Amino acid sequence: MTEQFTHSAAPARPLLAAGVVAGPLYVVAGLAQAFTREGFDLARHSWSLLANGDLGWIQTANFVVTGLLTIACAAGLRGALTPGRGARWAPLLVGAFGVSLIGAAVFKADPTMGFPAGTPEGPGVVTMSGIGHLVVGAVGFLCMIAASYVVASRFSREGRKGWAVYSRVTGTLFLGSFLGIASGGGAAWTNILFIVGILAIWSWLSLLSLNLSRNPV
């Protein structure tokens, strides 16, 4: 198994490096905007809303760049996990998440809840772009949740219990945070919990990519 990994992982390492940096890039760019954009409130507004307004191009670019990095990471996962359980589905699911990020750039979230500055309070007008954003986002999030469970199954089978538990806990946390935000209640705690879920799933992908680039599976 080690010999097979070494042969396939060597070209995969640069691609896995994309997975290491994708999460930190997305989070840093998102938080930098969240703390500097007029009228943005982390407890009330989702990061997707940052794609609106005069500076919306920054978040749009963030979606595209991190999406491309995630797709590259998926290709690296394919090489690093082959052969074995999850070698097909984990990369496909992570790649689908990358595609969904690019889709989120194409289908912009509708302005709402007073953001960007000057937008009326309340849910606002729902457009086809806004619906598209919600759909591609939901598909991407569910794919990453599934990917974490697929990877957990792989590691559990190989006796890497710590990574198996970590992957399952991360997937479950992200699922719970997604269900909370999808409930549409708009409570501050659901927004904060979703941020925690986003941080958790990106951290998992970065650490997974780093681990696979260094250690045989």
C-alpha positions in Angstrom: 0.0 0.0 0.0 2.8 2.4 0.8 4.5 1.8 -2.5 1.2 2.5 -4.4 0.6 5.6 -2.4 4.1 7.0 -3.1 3.7 6.5 -6.8 0.3 8.2 -7.0 0.9 10.8 -4.2 4.0 12.5 -5.7 2.0 14.3 -8.5 -0.9 14.8 -6.1 1.1 16.8 -3.6 1.0 20.1 -5.5 -2.8 19.7 -6.0 -3.3 18.8 -2.3 -1.4 22.1 -1.5 -4.4 23.9 -3.1 -6.6 22.2 -0.6 -4.4 23.4 2.3 -4.7 27.1 1.3 -8.3 27.2 0.0 -9.9 27.3 3.4 -7.6 29.9 5.0 -8.0 32.1 1.9 -11.7 31.9 1.9 -12.0 32.6 5.6 -9.5 35.4 5.7 -11.0 37.2 2.7 -14.5 36.7 4.1 -13.7 38.0 7.6 -11.7 40.9 6.2 -14.7 42.1 4.3 -17.1 41.3 7.2 -15.3 43.6 9.5 -14.7 46.4 7.1 -17.9 46.6 4.9 -20.3 49.2 6.0 -23.5 47.8 7.5 -22.4 44.1 7.5 -23.2 42.2 10.7 -21.9 38.6 11.2 -24.8 37.9 13.5 -27.4 38.9 10.8 -25.8 38.5 7.4 -24.4 35.5 5.5 -21.0 35.9 3.9 -22.7 35.4 0.5 -24.2 38.9 0.8 -20.7 40.3 0.5 -20.9 39.7 -3.2 -23.3 42.7 -3.5 -22.5 46.4 -3.6 -19.5 48.3 -5.1 -17.0 46.0 -3.4 -18.9 42.9 -4.2 -16.4 41.8 -6.8 -14.0 40.9 -3.9 -16.3 38.2 -2.6 -17.1 37.1 -6.1 -13.4 36.6 -6.8 -13.1 34.8 -3.5 -15.8 32.3 -4.6 -14.1 31.7 -7.9 -10.5 31.4 -6.6 -11.4 29.1 -3.7 -13.6 27.1 -6.0 -10.8 26.5 -8.4 -8.4 25.6 -5.6 -11.0 23.1 -4.2 -11.4 21.5 -7.6 -7.6 21.1 -7.8 -7.6 19.7 -4.3 -10.2 17.1 -5.4 -7.9 16.0 -8.1 -5.1 15.6 -5.5 -7.4 13.6 -3.3 -8.0 11.2 -6.2 -4.4 10.5 -6.5 -3.7 10.3 -2.7 -6.6 8.0 -1.9 -6.2 5.6 -4.8 -6.6 2.7 -4.3 -9.1 2.0 -1.6 -12.5 3.0 -0.2 -13.5 6.5 -1.0 -11.0 7.0 -3.8 -13.8 7.8 -6.2 -16.5 9.4 -4.2 -14.5 11.7 -1.8 -12.8 13.5 -4.7 -16.1 13.8 -6.7 -17.9 15.2 -3.7 -15.2 17.7 -2.8 -14.9 18.7 -6.5 -18.7 19.3 -6.6 -18.3 21.6 -3.7 -15.6 23.5 -5.6 -18.0 23.8 -8.6 -20.7 25.0 -6.3 -18.5 27.9 -5.1 -18.0 29.0 -8.7 -21.8 28.7 -9.1 -22.2 30.9 -6.1 -20.2 33.6 -7.9 -22.4 33.2 -11.0 -25.7 33.3 -9.1 -25.4 36.2 -6.7 -27.3 36.2 -3.4 -30.1 38.7 -3.2 -29.6 41.8 -1.1 -31.5 41.5 2.2 -31.7 42.6 5.8 -30.3 46.0 5.2 -27.2 44.9 3.3 -25.5 46.2 1.3 -25.9 49.7 2.9 -29.1 51.3 1.6 -31.0 48.0 1.2 -34.4 48.0 3.1 -34.7 45.9 6.2 -36.5 42.6 5.8 -36.2 39.6 3.5 -36.2 41.7 0.3 -37.1 40.6 -3.3 -36.3 37.0 -4.3 -34.8 36.8 -7.8 -33.8 33.8 -10.0 -30.2 34.6 -9.2 -30.9 34.4 -5.5 -32.7 31.1 -5.9 -29.8 29.8 -7.9 -27.4 30.8 -5.2 -29.4 29.0 -2.6 -29.6 25.8 -4.7 -25.9 25.6 -5.6 -24.9 26.4 -2.1 -27.1 23.7 -0.6 -25.8 21.1 -3.1 -22.2 22.1 -2.3 -22.7 22.0 1.4 -24.4 18.6 1.3 -21.6 17.3 -0.9 -18.9 18.3 1.7 -20.9 16.7 4.5 -21.1 13.5 2.5 -17.4 13.7 1.7 -16.5 14.0 5.4 -18.4 10.8 6.1 -16.9 9.0 3.1 -13.4 9.9 4.3 -14.4 8.9 7.9 -15.4 5.4 6.6 -12.0 5.1 4.8 -10.0 6.0 7.8 -12.1 3.8 10.1 -11.5 0.8 7.9 -7.7 1.5 8.0 -7.7 1.8 11.8 -7.0 5.6 11.8 -9.6 6.1 14.5 -8.7 9.7 15.4 -9.1 10.9 11.8 -12.3 8.9 11.5 -13.8 10.5 14.5 -12.6 14.0 13.5 -14.2 13.6 10.1 -17.5 12.4 11.4 -17.7 15.1 14.1 -16.9 17.8 11.5 -19.5 16.5 9.1 -22.1 16.3 11.8 -21.3 19.8 13.0 -21.5 21.2 9.5 -24.8 19.4 8.9 -26.3 20.8 12.1 -25.2 24.4 11.2 -26.5 24.0 7.7 -29.9 22.8 8.9 -30.0 25.7 11.4 -29.4 28.3 8.7 -31.7 26.6 6.3 -34.6 26.7 8.7 -35.0 30.4 7.7 -35.5 31.6 11.3 -32.8 34.3 10.9 -31.9 34.1 14.6 -28.4 35.4 15.4 -27.4 32.0 16.9 -28.1 30.2 13.6 -25.8 32.6 11.7 -23.0 32.3 14.3 -23.4 28.5 14.3 -23.2 28.4 10.6 -19.9 30.4 10.7 -18.6 27.9 13.1 -19.6 25.1 10.7 -17.9 26.9 7.8 -14.7 27.3 9.8 -14.9 23.6 10.8 -15.4 22.2 7.3 -12.7 24.4 5.7 -10.2 23.5 8.6 -11.0 19.8 8.0 -10.3 20.0 4.3 -7.0 21.9 4.9 -5.8 19.5 7.5 -6.9 16.5 5.5 -5.0 17.8 2.4 -1.9 18.4 4.6 -2.1 15.0 6.2 -2.5 13.1 2.9 0.4 15.0 1.4 2.7 13.9 4.2 1.5 10.5 5.3 0.7 7.3 3.4 -2.9 5.9 3.7 
